Amino acid sequence: MTTVRAVLALGSNLGASIDTLSLAVGDLVDSPRVRLRGVSPMVRTKAVGGPEQPDYLNMVVEVETDLGPYELLDHCQAVEDKHHRMRTVRWGPRTLDIDIITYGAWTSDDEKLTVPHPRAADRAFVLQPWAWMDASATLGGIPVGELAAGADDLSGLTPFEEVRVHRE
């Protein structure tokens, strides 16, 4: 079976966000088809876009999987649903958001799944944790740390804490 490494960004700003993110990482890798390869520290960030809302906690994980990209999307959405994700307001507050940032070298500009994530290269809340997790990571051939340094939201990012993966 061929496996692919994927980078996922997780965020939460409703409820017990620390616990939600920690449990979500465990839920993502609870499947034998998804293995955890790296976990970034959490960061606190201001909400970008959407209505006024609480600050987010964000983090990035790298997984290795034999799931296809759309299967991985379904798996991520099932984990979001488990944590009571409601899709009522675009870019609104949420208990859990999981975005597929990269899926190996695969690219898509499909409406259902765009990879690499179309706004990842501009978002320090994705790039900086990713750079801390993997200093050699690149996006579009550019080091993610370099992209983070040029992101408009870098000044609003505060390191939070190391993630503790919980499993129910």
Contacts in CASP RR format, 6 or more apart in sequence:
PFRMAT RR
TARGET T0000
AUTHOR 0000-0000-0000
METHOD contacts of the structure
MODEL  1
MTTVRAVLALGSNLGASIDTLSLAVGDLVDSPRVRLRGVSPMVRTKAVGG
PEQPDYLNMVVEVETDLGPYELLDHCQAVEDKHHRMRTVRWGPRTLDIDI
ITYGAWTSDDEKLTVPHPRAADRAFVLQPWAWMDASATLGGIPVGELAAG
ADDLSGLTPFEEVRVHRE
1 66 0 8 1.000
2 66 0 8 1.000
3 64 0 8 1.000
3 65 0 8 1.000
3 66 0 8 1.000
4 64 0 8 1.000
4 65 0 8 1.000
4 66 0 8 1.000
4 68 0 8 1.000
4 103 0 8 1.000
4 104 0 8 1.000
4 106 0 8 1.000
5 37 0 8 1.000
5 62 0 8 1.000
5 63 0 8 1.000
5 64 0 8 1.000
5 102 0 8 1.000
5 104 0 8 1.000
6 62 0 8 1.000
6 63 0 8 1.000
6 64 0 8 1.000
6 65 0 8 1.000
6 72 0 8 1.000
6 100 0 8 1.000
6 101 0 8 1.000
6 102 0 8 1.000
6 103 0 8 1.000
6 104 0 8 1.000
7 60 0 8 1.000
7 61 0 8 1.000
7 62 0 8 1.000
7 100 0 8 1.000
7 101 0 8 1.000
7 102 0 8 1.000
7 130 0 8 1.000
7 137 0 8 1.000
8 28 0 8 1.000
8 60 0 8 1.000
8 61 0 8 1.000
8 62 0 8 1.000
8 63 0 8 1.000
8 76 0 8 1.000
8 98 0 8 1.000
8 99 0 8 1.000
8 100 0 8 1.000
8 101 0 8 1.000
9 58 0 8 1.000
9 59 0 8 1.000
9 60 0 8 1.000
9 97 0 8 1.000
9 98 0 8 1.000
9 99 0 8 1.000
9 101 0 8 1.000
9 117 0 8 1.000
9 120 0 8 1.000
9 125 0 8 1.000
9 126 0 8 1.000
9 130 0 8 1.000
10 21 0 8 1.000
10 24 0 8 1.000
10 25 0 8 1.000
10 58 0 8 1.000
10 59 0 8 1.000
10 60 0 8 1.000
10 61 0 8 1.000
10 96 0 8 1.000
10 97 0 8 1.000
10 98 0 8 1.000
11 17 0 8 1.000
11 21 0 8 1.000
11 56 0 8 1.000
11 57 0 8 1.000
11 58 0 8 1.000
11 59 0 8 1.000
11 94 0 8 1.000
11 96 0 8 1.000
11 97 0 8 1.000
11 98 0 8 1.000
12 20 0 8 1.000
12 21 0 8 1.000
12 24 0 8 1.000
12 56 0 8 1.000
12 57 0 8 1.000
12 83 0 8 1.000
12 94 0 8 1.000
12 95 0 8 1.000
12 96 0 8 1.000
12 97 0 8 1.000
13 47 0 8 1.000
13 53 0 8 1.000
13 54 0 8 1.000
13 55 0 8 1.000
13 56 0 8 1.000
13 57 0 8 1.000
13 93 0 8 1.000
13 94 0 8 1.000
14 54 0 8 1.000
14 93 0 8 1.000
14 94 0 8 1.000
14 95 0 8 1.000
15 95 0 8 1.000
17 56 0 8 1.000
17 57 0 8 1.000
18 42 0 8 1.000
18 57 0 8 1.000
18 161 0 8 1.000
19 166 0 8 1.000
20 83 0 8 1.000
20 95 0 8 1.000
20 96 0 8 1.000
21 42 0 8 1.000
21 57 0 8 1.000
21 59 0 8 1.000
21 96 0 8 1.000
21 163 0 8 1.000
22 163 0 8 1.000
22 164 0 8 1.000
22 165 0 8 1.000
22 166 0 8 1.000
23 83 0 8 1.000
23 166 0 8 1.000
23 167 0 8 1.000
23 168 0 8 1.000
24 79 0 8 1.000
24 80 0 8 1.000
24 83 0 8 1.000
24 96 0 8 1.000
24 98 0 8 1.000
25 36 0 8 1.000
25 39 0 8 1.000
25 59 0 8 1.000
25 61 0 8 1.000
25 163 0 8 1.000
25 165 0 8 1.000
25 166 0 8 1.000
26 36 0 8 1.000
26 165 0 8 1.000
26 166 0 8 1.000
26 167 0 8 1.000
27 79 0 8 1.000
27 82 0 8 1.000
27 83 0 8 1.000
27 167 0 8 1.000
27 168 0 8 1.000
28 34 0 8 1.000
28 36 0 8 1.000
28 61 0 8 1.000
28 63 0 8 1.000
28 75 0 8 1.000
28 76 0 8 1.000
28 79 0 8 1.000
28 98 0 8 1.000
29 35 0 8 1.000
29 36 0 8 1.000
29 63 0 8 1.000
29 165 0 8 1.000
30 167 0 8 1.000
31 67 0 8 1.000
31 75 0 8 1.000
33 65 0 8 1.000
33 66 0 8 1.000
33 67 0 8 1.000
34 63 0 8 1.000
34 64 0 8 1.000
34 65 0 8 1.000
34 67 0 8 1.000
34 72 0 8 1.000
34 75 0 8 1.000
35 63 0 8 1.000
35 64 0 8 1.000
35 65 0 8 1.000
36 61 0 8 1.000
36 62 0 8 1.000
36 63 0 8 1.000
36 165 0 8 1.000
37 61 0 8 1.000
37 62 0 8 1.000
37 63 0 8 1.000
37 64 0 8 1.000
38 61 0 8 1.000
38 62 0 8 1.000
38 63 0 8 1.000
38 133 0 8 1.000
38 134 0 8 1.000
39 59 0 8 1.000
39 60 0 8 1.000
39 61 0 8 1.000
39 133 0 8 1.000
39 163 0 8 1.000
39 165 0 8 1.000
40 59 0 8 1.000
40 60 0 8 1.000
40 61 0 8 1.000
40 129 0 8 1.000
40 130 0 8 1.000
40 132 0 8 1.000
40 133 0 8 1.000
40 163 0 8 1.000
41 59 0 8 1.000
41 129 0 8 1.000
41 132 0 8 1.000
41 133 0 8 1.000
41 159 0 8 1.000
41 160 0 8 1.000
41 161 0 8 1.000
41 162 0 8 1.000
41 163 0 8 1.000
42 57 0 8 1.000
42 58 0 8 1.000
42 59 0 8 1.000
42 129 0 8 1.000
42 159 0 8 1.000
42 160 0 8 1.000
42 161 0 8 1.000
42 162 0 8 1.000
42 163 0 8 1.000
43 57 0 8 1.000
43 58 0 8 1.000
43 59 0 8 1.000
43 125 0 8 1.000
43 128 0 8 1.000
43 129 0 8 1.000
43 157 0 8 1.000
43 158 0 8 1.000
43 159 0 8 1.000
43 160 0 8 1.000
44 55 0 8 1.000
44 56 0 8 1.000
44 57 0 8 1.000
44 58 0 8 1.000
44 157 0 8 1.000
44 158 0 8 1.000
44 160 0 8 1.000
45 55 0 8 1.000
45 56 0 8 1.000
45 57 0 8 1.000
45 58 0 8 1.000
45 124 0 8 1.000
45 125 0 8 1.000
45 153 0 8 1.000
45 156 0 8 1.000
45 157 0 8 1.000
45 158 0 8 1.000
46 55 0 8 1.000
46 56 0 8 1.000
46 153 0 8 1.000
46 156 0 8 1.000
47 53 0 8 1.000
47 54 0 8 1.000
47 55 0 8 1.000
47 56 0 8 1.000
47 91 0 8 1.000
47 92 0 8 1.000
47 93 0 8 1.000
48 91 0 8 1.000
48 123 0 8 1.000
48 125 0 8 1.000
48 153 0 8 1.000
49 91 0 8 1.000
50 89 0 8 1.000
50 90 0 8 1.000
50 91 0 8 1.000
50 92 0 8 1.000
51 89 0 8 1.000
51 91 0 8 1.000
51 92 0 8 1.000
51 93 0 8 1.000
53 92 0 8 1.000
53 93 0 8 1.000
54 93 0 8 1.000
56 125 0 8 1.000
57 160 0 8 1.000
58 125 0 8 1.000
58 126 0 8 1.000
58 129 0 8 1.000
59 129 0 8 1.000
59 163 0 8 1.000
60 101 0 8 1.000
60 126 0 8 1.000
60 129 0 8 1.000
60 130 0 8 1.000
60 133 0 8 1.000
61 133 0 8 1.000
62 133 0 8 1.000
62 134 0 8 1.000
65 72 0 8 1.000
67 75 0 8 1.000
68 103 0 8 1.000
69 100 0 8 1.000
69 103 0 8 1.000
69 106 0 8 1.000
69 108 0 8 1.000
69 113 0 8 1.000
69 115 0 8 1.000
70 112 0 8 1.000
70 113 0 8 1.000
72 100 0 8 1.000
72 103 0 8 1.000
73 100 0 8 1.000
73 112 0 8 1.000
73 113 0 8 1.000
76 98 0 8 1.000
76 99 0 8 1.000
76 100 0 8 1.000
77 85 0 8 1.000
77 98 0 8 1.000
79 96 0 8 1.000
79 98 0 8 1.000
80 96 0 8 1.000
80 97 0 8 1.000
80 98 0 8 1.000
83 95 0 8 1.000
83 96 0 8 1.000
84 95 0 8 1.000
84 96 0 8 1.000
85 94 0 8 1.000
85 95 0 8 1.000
85 96 0 8 1.000
85 97 0 8 1.000
86 94 0 8 1.000
86 95 0 8 1.000
99 117 0 8 1.000
99 120 0 8 1.000
99 126 0 8 1.000
100 113 0 8 1.000
100 115 0 8 1.000
100 117 0 8 1.000
101 115 0 8 1.000
101 116 0 8 1.000
101 117 0 8 1.000
101 120 0 8 1.000
101 126 0 8 1.000
101 130 0 8 1.000
101 139 0 8 1.000
102 115 0 8 1.000
102 116 0 8 1.000
102 117 0 8 1.000
102 139 0 8 1.000
103 115 0 8 1.000
106 115 0 8 1.000
107 115 0 8 1.000
107 116 0 8 1.000
108 114 0 8 1.000
108 115 0 8 1.000
116 139 0 8 1.000
116 140 0 8 1.000
117 126 0 8 1.000
120 126 0 8 1.000
120 127 0 8 1.000
120 139 0 8 1.000
121 127 0 8 1.000
121 139 0 8 1.000
121 140 0 8 1.000
121 142 0 8 1.000
121 147 0 8 1.000
122 147 0 8 1.000
122 151 0 8 1.000
122 152 0 8 1.000
123 151 0 8 1.000
123 153 0 8 1.000
124 148 0 8 1.000
124 150 0 8 1.000
124 151 0 8 1.000
124 152 0 8 1.000
124 153 0 8 1.000
124 154 0 8 1.000
124 156 0 8 1.000
124 157 0 8 1.000
125 153 0 8 1.000
125 157 0 8 1.000
127 139 0 8 1.000
127 144 0 8 1.000
127 145 0 8 1.000
127 147 0 8 1.000
127 148 0 8 1.000
127 151 0 8 1.000
128 145 0 8 1.000
128 148 0 8 1.000
128 151 0 8 1.000
128 154 0 8 1.000
128 157 0 8 1.000
130 137 0 8 1.000
130 144 0 8 1.000
130 145 0 8 1.000
130 148 0 8 1.000
131 137 0 8 1.000
131 143 0 8 1.000
131 144 0 8 1.000
131 145 0 8 1.000
131 148 0 8 1.000
134 144 0 8 1.000
135 145 0 8 1.000
136 143 0 8 1.000
137 143 0 8 1.000
137 144 0 8 1.000
137 145 0 8 1.000
138 144 0 8 1.000
139 147 0 8 1.000
148 154 0 8 1.000
END
